[in-house]
Amino acid sequence: MAEETWFDSYVRVRYQETDQMGVVYHANYLVWFEVGRTELIRQLGFSYQRFEGLGFMLPVTEAHASYKKAARYDDELIIRTKIARLEGVRLVFAYEIIRQNDGELLASGETHHIWTSLSLKPVRLERQQPELYAMLKQYES
């Protein structure tokens, strides 16, 4: 197993992402998880579009979030993302949302995915694309 490798991406909280109290609405963290995994894949030289071009999709099957502290309007956030587990047809990403100015952990979570064909039939990535599988596996923490 590789040493823990986090990939960082950044967002600034927009007014529309907050409620009347100025606190980020909880569902926005799931959107930021998507930003994090999309950027992780991009930093590895791929994209979801390229996955689809190879005949694969990566739908979410589970999502978990644990909220620690509130993010507020105009906060600059770091979305830390890593590959937590890659086995068979399954891929799990882990996330941390951190307020940039004080390093405070605001939320953490995971999303679970399965590799599928474009028709949504599960596929084993290591058999279909062994080079891609090996590349992703080296970043598993």
N, CA, C and O of each residue as an XYZ file, in Angstrom:
564
protein
N       0.840     -1.177      0.000
C       0.000      0.000      0.000
C       0.889      1.245      0.000
O       1.899      1.298      0.701
N       0.507      2.222     -0.780
C       1.287      3.439     -0.919
C       1.173      4.296      0.336
O       0.230      4.167      1.117
N       2.160      5.176      0.508
C       2.049      6.150      1.586
C       0.880      7.073      1.257
O       0.541      7.268      0.090
N       0.282      7.627      2.271
C      -0.921      8.444      2.091
C      -0.643      9.643      1.182
O       0.238     10.457      1.458
N      -1.414      9.736      0.091
C      -1.270     10.835     -0.862
C      -2.589     11.573     -0.984
O      -3.568     11.028     -1.494
N      -2.615     12.815     -0.514
C      -3.788     13.675     -0.643
C      -3.589     14.604     -1.826
O      -2.475     15.053     -2.098
N      -4.662     14.885     -2.517
C      -4.671     15.840     -3.629
C      -5.556     17.008     -3.198
O      -6.683     16.806     -2.745
N      -5.043     18.225     -3.341
C      -5.769     19.406     -2.885
C      -6.383     20.168     -4.048
O      -5.784     20.304     -5.115
N      -7.589     20.659     -3.814
C      -8.231     21.609     -4.716
C      -8.872     22.675     -3.823
O      -8.970     22.503     -2.608
N      -9.300     23.758     -4.431
C      -9.692     24.931     -3.649
C     -11.011     25.504     -4.147
O     -11.281     25.532     -5.348
N     -11.824     25.959     -3.204
C     -13.059     26.671     -3.528
C     -13.225     27.811     -2.527
O     -12.677     27.783     -1.424
N     -13.989     28.806     -2.940
C     -14.406     29.878     -2.037
C     -15.921     29.764     -1.907
O     -16.630     29.633     -2.904
N     -16.410     29.813     -0.670
C     -17.838     29.673     -0.429
C     -18.580     30.846     -1.054
O     -18.291     32.009     -0.774
N     -19.543     30.512     -1.908
C     -20.381     31.527     -2.555
C     -21.626     31.767     -1.702
O     -22.056     30.895     -0.946
N     -22.183     32.941     -1.834
C     -23.368     33.315     -1.055
C     -24.498     32.309     -1.266
O     -25.183     31.938     -0.312
N     -24.694     31.873     -2.491
C     -25.785     30.943     -2.787
C     -25.617     29.591     -2.103
O     -26.575     28.820     -2.038
N     -24.435     29.283     -1.596
C     -24.186     28.004     -0.928
C     -24.517     28.057      0.569
O     -24.367     27.062      1.278
N     -24.968     29.229      1.043
C     -25.254     29.395      2.463
C     -26.751     29.533      2.711
O     -27.529     29.823      1.802
N     -27.129     29.319      3.961
C     -28.515     29.521      4.362
C     -28.665     30.923      4.949
O     -27.740     31.732      4.876
N     -29.817     31.205      5.523
C     -30.084     32.539      6.053
C     -29.134     32.909      7.189
O     -28.937     34.092      7.469
N     -28.550     31.922      7.837
C     -27.613     32.177      8.935
C     -26.188     32.398      8.429
O     -25.281     32.653      9.222
N     -25.986     32.302      7.106
C     -24.650     32.461      6.555
C     -23.800     31.216      6.640
O     -22.596     31.267      6.389
N     -24.414     30.092      6.994
C     -23.717     28.812      7.140
C     -23.934     28.001      5.873
O     -25.022     28.017      5.296
N     -22.908     27.298      5.445
C     -23.018     26.471      4.239
C     -24.060     25.375      4.444
O     -24.045     24.663      5.448
N     -24.956     25.256      3.483
C     -25.958     24.203      3.472
C     -25.249     22.859      3.319
O     -24.339     22.724      2.501
N     -25.665     21.865      4.107
C     -24.939     20.593      4.214
C     -24.736     19.868      2.893
O     -23.697     19.233      2.713
N     -25.678     19.933      1.966
C     -25.550     19.195      0.701
C     -24.403     19.720     -0.161
O     -23.912     19.001     -1.032
N     -23.971     20.950      0.066
C     -22.864     21.499     -0.720
C     -21.551     20.761     -0.485
O     -20.676     20.766     -1.351
N     -21.407     20.135      0.665
C     -20.184     19.368      0.915
C     -20.072     18.206     -0.073
O     -18.970     17.862     -0.501
N     -21.202     17.601     -0.438
C     -21.166     16.519     -1.431
C     -20.750     17.052     -2.796
O     -20.047     16.368     -3.540
N     -21.176     18.266     -3.130
C     -20.731     18.901     -4.377
C     -19.220     19.118     -4.325
O     -18.524     18.876     -5.311
N     -18.713     19.569     -3.186
C     -17.273     19.795     -3.062
C     -16.502     18.482     -3.086
O     -15.371     18.444     -3.572
N     -17.093     17.400     -2.570
C     -16.450     16.094     -2.705
C     -16.274     15.773     -4.192
O     -15.229     15.262     -4.598
N     -17.284     16.069     -4.995
C     -17.176     15.828     -6.439
C     -16.080     16.686     -7.061
O     -15.330     16.214     -7.915
N     -15.988     17.929     -6.640
C     -14.897     18.795     -7.116
C     -13.555     18.145     -6.785
O     -12.660     18.095     -7.628
N     -13.420     17.652     -5.563
C     -12.165     17.038     -5.134
C     -11.797     15.809     -5.949
O     -10.650     15.677     -6.377
N     -12.746     14.908     -6.171
C     -12.389     13.686     -6.918
C     -12.160     13.982     -8.390
O     -11.315     13.349     -9.024
N     -12.907     14.941     -8.947
C     -12.684     15.329    -10.342
C     -11.284     15.897    -10.507
O     -10.589     15.575    -11.472
N     -10.867     16.741     -9.570
C      -9.528     17.331     -9.637
C      -8.438     16.290     -9.378
O      -7.382     16.341    -10.009
N      -8.671     15.354     -8.466
C      -7.700     14.276     -8.241
C      -7.471     13.525     -9.546
O      -6.329     13.306     -9.952
N      -8.552     13.136    -10.197
C      -8.432     12.395    -11.455
C      -7.717     13.237    -12.505
O      -6.890     12.725    -13.259
N      -8.033     14.516    -12.554
C      -7.375     15.417    -13.509
C      -5.878     15.538    -13.207
O      -5.058     15.545    -14.125
N      -5.521     15.634    -11.915
C      -4.110     15.733    -11.542
C      -3.334     14.464    -11.887
O      -2.112     14.501    -12.035
N      -4.038     13.348    -12.014
C      -3.395     12.097    -12.428
C      -3.332     11.958    -13.948
O      -2.860     10.945    -14.466
N      -3.810     12.981    -14.660
C      -3.711     12.972    -16.119
C      -4.915     12.400    -16.830
O      -4.848     12.099    -18.022
N      -6.024     12.243    -16.110
C      -7.237     11.694    -16.705
C      -8.375     12.690    -16.531
O      -8.185     13.792    -16.015
N      -9.551     12.284    -16.967
C     -10.774     13.043    -16.740
C     -11.921     12.056    -16.819
O     -11.775     10.953    -17.346
N     -13.066     12.465    -16.289
C     -14.246     11.608    -16.419
C     -14.587     11.412    -17.897
O     -15.025     10.334    -18.300
N     -14.386     12.442    -18.689
C     -14.659     12.344    -20.125
C     -13.765     11.278    -20.768
O     -14.216     10.515    -21.623
N     -12.508     11.233    -20.353
C     -11.595     10.221    -20.892
C     -12.004      8.819    -20.449
O     -11.927      7.870    -21.230
N     -12.445      8.689    -19.175
C     -12.949      7.387    -18.719
C     -14.089      6.922    -19.620
O     -14.127      5.768    -20.047
N     -15.012      7.833    -19.901
C     -16.144      7.481    -20.752
C     -15.687      7.129    -22.162
O     -16.258      6.246    -22.801
N     -14.650      7.825    -22.649
C     -14.087      7.505    -23.953
C     -13.490      6.109    -24.003
O     -13.465      5.472    -25.056
N     -13.007      5.634    -22.854
C     -12.472      4.272    -22.755
C     -13.583      3.243    -22.518
O     -13.326      2.040    -22.483
N     -14.818      3.727    -22.355
C     -15.953      2.825    -22.166
C     -16.349      2.590    -20.728
O     -17.055      1.624    -20.440
N     -15.910      3.461    -19.799
C     -16.186      3.275    -18.374
C     -16.944      4.455    -17.793
O     -16.843      5.587    -18.266
N     -17.712      4.150    -16.748
C     -18.338      5.181    -15.928
C     -18.015      4.845    -14.471
O     -17.604      3.728    -14.158
N     -18.204      5.811    -13.601
C     -17.842      5.644    -12.192
C     -18.950      6.215    -11.294
O     -18.730      7.202    -10.593
N     -20.146      5.592    -11.315
C     -21.249      6.135    -10.527
C     -21.016      5.999     -9.017
O     -20.325      5.092     -8.554
N     -21.612      6.927     -8.273
C     -21.582      6.902     -6.815
C     -22.610      5.886     -6.333
O     -23.748      5.874     -6.801
N     -22.200      5.030     -5.390
C     -23.127      4.067     -4.794
C     -23.424      4.384     -3.331
O     -24.453      3.958     -2.805
N     -22.532      5.130     -2.666
C     -22.731      5.554     -1.278
C     -22.010      6.874     -1.084
O     -21.016      7.158     -1.753
N     -22.523      7.681     -0.159
C     -21.849      8.925      0.222
C     -22.051      9.133      1.717
O     -23.153      8.969      2.240
N     -20.973      9.495      2.386
C     -20.999      9.746      3.827
C     -20.303     11.074      4.091
O     -19.285     11.386      3.473
N     -20.859     11.852      5.012
C     -20.226     13.108      5.417
C     -20.382     13.265      6.921
O     -21.426     12.955      7.494
N     -19.320     13.754      7.540
C     -19.329     14.051      8.962
C     -18.983     15.531      9.107
O     -17.920     15.981      8.678
N     -19.887     16.267      9.711
C     -19.734     17.719      9.821
C     -19.156     18.067     11.188
O     -19.694     17.662     12.219
N     -18.069     18.812     11.189
C     -17.364     19.153     12.429
C     -17.622     20.603     12.841
O     -17.969     20.879     13.990
N     -17.449     21.523     11.891
C     -17.621     22.958     12.137
C     -18.221     23.575     10.884
O     -18.133     23.011      9.794
N     -18.826     24.725     11.054
C     -19.514     25.370      9.934
C     -18.542     26.108      9.022
O     -17.627     26.789      9.485
N     -18.758     25.961      7.726
C     -18.129     26.841      6.740
C     -19.111     27.985      6.520
O     -20.324     27.805      6.620
N     -18.577     29.154      6.221
C     -19.412     30.349      6.081
C     -19.083     31.067      4.775
O     -18.068     30.815      4.126
N     -19.989     31.967      4.426
C     -19.816     32.754      3.210
C     -18.414     33.353      3.143
O     -17.908     33.898      4.124
N     -17.802     33.242      1.974
C     -16.499     33.798      1.612
C     -15.304     33.059      2.203
O     -14.164     33.448      1.950
N     -15.534     31.995      2.991
C     -14.401     31.183      3.455
C     -13.698     30.579      2.252
O     -14.341     30.152      1.293
N     -12.381     30.549      2.311
C     -11.597     29.824      1.308
C     -11.334     28.438      1.873
O     -10.838     28.291      2.989
N     -11.675     27.419      1.081
C     -11.607     26.040      1.553
C     -10.620     25.220      0.739
O     -10.449     25.425     -0.462
N      -9.982     24.294      1.420
C      -9.151     23.279      0.770
C      -9.958     21.989      0.786
O     -10.436     21.558      1.835
N     -10.105     21.382     -0.376
C     -10.745     20.072     -0.480
C      -9.614     19.066     -0.651
O      -8.981     19.013     -1.705
N      -9.362     18.277      0.375
C      -8.308     17.253      0.319
C      -8.977     15.932     -0.040
O      -9.958     15.529      0.585
N      -8.434     15.264     -1.056
C      -9.041     14.035     -1.572
C      -7.953     12.982     -1.748
O      -6.839     13.283     -2.176
N      -8.297     11.746     -1.409
C      -7.362     10.639     -1.649
C      -8.146      9.417     -2.077
O      -9.353      9.315     -1.858
N      -7.427      8.492     -2.693
C      -7.994      7.182     -3.017
C      -7.822      6.325     -1.769
O      -6.707      5.951     -1.406
N      -8.937      6.021     -1.121
C      -8.891      5.256      0.120
C      -8.840      3.752     -0.134
O      -8.186      3.011      0.599
N      -9.547      3.305     -1.198
C      -9.594      1.870     -1.474
C      -9.909      1.645     -2.941
O     -10.776      2.308     -3.511
N      -9.208      0.714     -3.540
C      -9.448      0.303     -4.926
C      -9.329     -1.210     -4.962
O      -8.251     -1.769     -4.763
N     -10.459     -1.865     -5.218
C     -10.447     -3.335     -5.263
C     -11.612     -3.814     -6.102
O     -12.737     -3.333     -5.960
N     -11.336     -4.756     -6.970
C     -12.384     -5.299     -7.823
C     -13.055     -4.210     -8.632
O     -12.398     -3.480     -9.374
N     -14.355     -4.105     -8.489
C     -15.105     -3.076     -9.218
C     -15.281     -1.809     -8.384
O     -15.858     -0.831     -8.860
N     -14.788     -1.815     -7.140
C     -15.036     -0.716     -6.215
C     -13.869      0.265     -6.101
O     -12.698     -0.107     -6.171
N     -14.243      1.536     -5.921
C     -13.284      2.615     -5.693
C     -13.885      3.517     -4.630
O     -15.034      3.943     -4.748
N     -13.107      3.812     -3.583
C     -13.565      4.681     -2.497
C     -12.627      5.871     -2.398
O     -11.409      5.716     -2.316
N     -13.217      7.065     -2.407
C     -12.467      8.296     -2.185
C     -12.751      8.788     -0.775
O     -13.876      8.667     -0.290
N     -11.739      9.343     -0.113
C     -11.903      9.985      1.192
C     -11.632     11.479      1.030
O     -10.851     11.897      0.176
N     -12.298     12.275      1.874
C     -12.224     13.736      1.743
C     -12.062     14.396      3.098
O     -12.509     13.881      4.122
N     -11.413     15.541      3.076
C     -11.395     16.468      4.192
C     -11.636     17.860      3.621
O     -11.037     18.238      2.614
N     -12.509     18.611      4.262
C     -12.739     20.004      3.885
C     -12.140     20.846      5.006
O     -12.541     20.732      6.164
N     -11.180     21.687      4.651
C     -10.416     22.456      5.629
C     -10.538     23.940      5.303
O     -10.414     24.340      4.145
N     -10.784     24.759      6.335
C     -10.777     26.210      6.133
C      -9.324     26.642      5.983
O      -8.486     26.350      6.836
N      -9.039     27.332      4.902
C      -7.665     27.641      4.551
C      -6.994     28.588      5.547
O      -5.825     28.387      5.876
N      -7.690     29.603      6.034
C      -6.997     30.614      6.838
C      -6.593     30.143      8.224
O      -5.664     30.702      8.807
N      -7.270     29.114      8.782
C      -6.887     28.652     10.119
C      -6.610     27.146     10.189
O      -6.278     26.631     11.257
N      -6.743     26.428      9.048
C      -6.460     24.998      9.024
C      -7.490     24.138      9.741
O      -7.249     22.956      9.987
N      -8.630     24.720     10.077
C      -9.676     23.999     10.814
C     -10.359     22.960      9.917
O     -10.782     23.267      8.802
N     -10.460     21.726     10.424
C     -11.182     20.666      9.715
C     -12.676     20.921      9.890
O     -13.184     20.922     11.011
N     -13.378     21.137      8.776
C     -14.808     21.433      8.825
C     -15.674     20.213      8.574
O     -16.751     20.085      9.156
N     -15.217     19.323      7.717
C     -15.991     18.123      7.388
C     -15.050     17.067      6.820
O     -13.968     17.369      6.317
N     -15.496     15.829      6.917
C     -14.772     14.720      6.289
C     -15.811     13.761      5.744
O     -16.986     13.827      6.105
N     -15.372     12.880      4.879
C     -16.329     11.929      4.334
C     -15.720     10.989      3.327
O     -14.514     10.992      3.081
N     -16.590     10.183      2.749
C     -16.209      9.217      1.718
C     -17.309      9.137      0.680
O     -18.483      9.374      0.967
N     -16.905      8.798     -0.529
C     -17.863      8.375     -1.541
C     -17.391      7.027     -2.077
O     -16.199      6.797     -2.281
N     -18.359      6.152     -2.295
C     -18.084      4.818     -2.822
C     -18.603      4.776     -4.253
O     -19.679      5.293     -4.551
N     -17.828      4.157     -5.130
C     -18.143      4.106     -6.558
C     -17.924      2.686     -7.060
O     -17.227      1.885     -6.438
N     -18.541      2.396     -8.204
C     -18.208      1.155     -8.905
C     -17.860      1.494    -10.355
O     -18.428      2.409    -10.953
N     -16.924      0.740    -10.895
C     -16.582      0.866    -12.312
C     -17.652      0.137    -13.097
O     -17.982     -1.010    -12.793
N     -18.193      0.797    -14.105
C     -19.196      0.161    -14.947
C     -18.875      0.427    -16.413
O     -18.082      1.304    -16.756
N     -19.522     -0.365    -17.262
C     -19.520     -0.070    -18.692
C     -20.458      1.111    -18.908
O     -21.120      1.559    -17.971
N     -20.516      1.616    -20.135
C     -21.424      2.726    -20.438
C     -22.879      2.318    -20.266
O     -23.749      3.174    -20.106
N     -23.153      1.008    -20.300
C     -24.514      0.517    -20.073
C     -24.757      0.190    -18.595
O     -25.763     -0.429    -18.247
N     -23.826      0.611    -17.730
C     -23.920      0.480    -16.268
C     -23.784     -0.951    -15.754
O     -24.238     -1.253    -14.651
N     -23.160     -1.842    -16.542
C     -22.823     -3.182    -16.052
C     -21.486     -3.094    -15.336
O     -20.543     -2.537    -15.896
N     -21.361     -3.628    -14.101
C     -20.081     -3.590    -13.385
C     -18.965     -4.248    -14.193
O     -19.171     -5.280    -14.832
N     -17.782     -3.639    -14.155
C     -16.601     -4.183    -14.830
C     -15.422     -4.158    -13.870
O     -15.339     -3.312    -12.979
N     -14.526     -5.089    -14.069
C     -13.292     -5.128    -13.271
C     -12.222     -4.351    -14.034
O     -11.730     -4.795    -15.071
N     -11.879     -3.191    -13.502
C     -10.940     -2.302    -14.172
C      -9.593     -2.980    -14.408
O      -8.980     -2.778    -15.456
N      -9.121     -3.785    -13.446
C      -7.798     -4.408    -13.600
C      -7.745     -5.362    -14.787
O      -6.664     -5.623    -15.316
N      -8.890     -5.886    -15.213
C      -8.936     -6.752    -16.392
C      -9.099     -5.948    -17.681
O      -8.497     -6.272    -18.704
N      -9.916     -4.903    -17.621
C     -10.229     -4.104    -18.811
C      -9.139     -3.081    -19.148
O      -8.823     -2.861    -20.317
N      -8.577     -2.468    -18.123
C      -7.557     -1.423    -18.305
C      -6.478     -1.600    -17.238
O      -6.413     -0.804    -16.301
N      -5.629     -2.626    -17.357
C      -4.661     -2.909    -16.288
C      -3.679     -1.770    -16.014
O      -3.244     -1.595    -14.875
N      -3.325     -0.996    -17.038
C      -2.390      0.117    -16.823
C      -3.041      1.204    -15.977
O      -2.419      1.736    -15.058
N      -4.287      1.531    -16.283
C      -5.024      2.532    -15.505
C      -5.204      2.044    -14.074
O      -5.010      2.809    -13.128
N      -5.571      0.788    -13.909
C      -5.748      0.211    -12.578
C      -4.446      0.311    -11.775
O      -4.466      0.725    -10.616
N      -3.327     -0.061    -12.378
C      -2.034     -0.025    -11.680
C      -1.668      1.404    -11.281
O      -1.146      1.634    -10.191
N      -1.944      2.362    -12.169
C      -1.640      3.752    -11.859
C      -2.463      4.230    -10.666
O      -1.923      4.860     -9.756
N      -3.760      3.940    -10.660
C      -4.616      4.352     -9.540
C      -4.230      3.628     -8.258
O      -4.240      4.217     -7.177
N      -3.890      2.350     -8.382
C      -3.557      1.529     -7.216
C      -2.345      2.083     -6.477
O      -2.261      1.964     -5.255
N      -1.409      2.684     -7.199
C      -0.214      3.217     -6.523
C      -0.529      4.397     -5.609
O       0.294      4.754     -4.766
N      -1.706      5.009     -5.759
C      -2.098      6.138     -4.919
C      -3.069      5.726     -3.810
O      -3.486      6.562     -3.007
N      -3.424      4.463     -3.764
C      -4.312      3.982     -2.709
C      -3.628      4.125     -1.357
O      -2.464      3.756     -1.201
N      -4.346      4.656     -0.388
C      -3.769      4.855      0.951
C      -4.264      3.820      1.935
O      -3.877      3.844      3.103
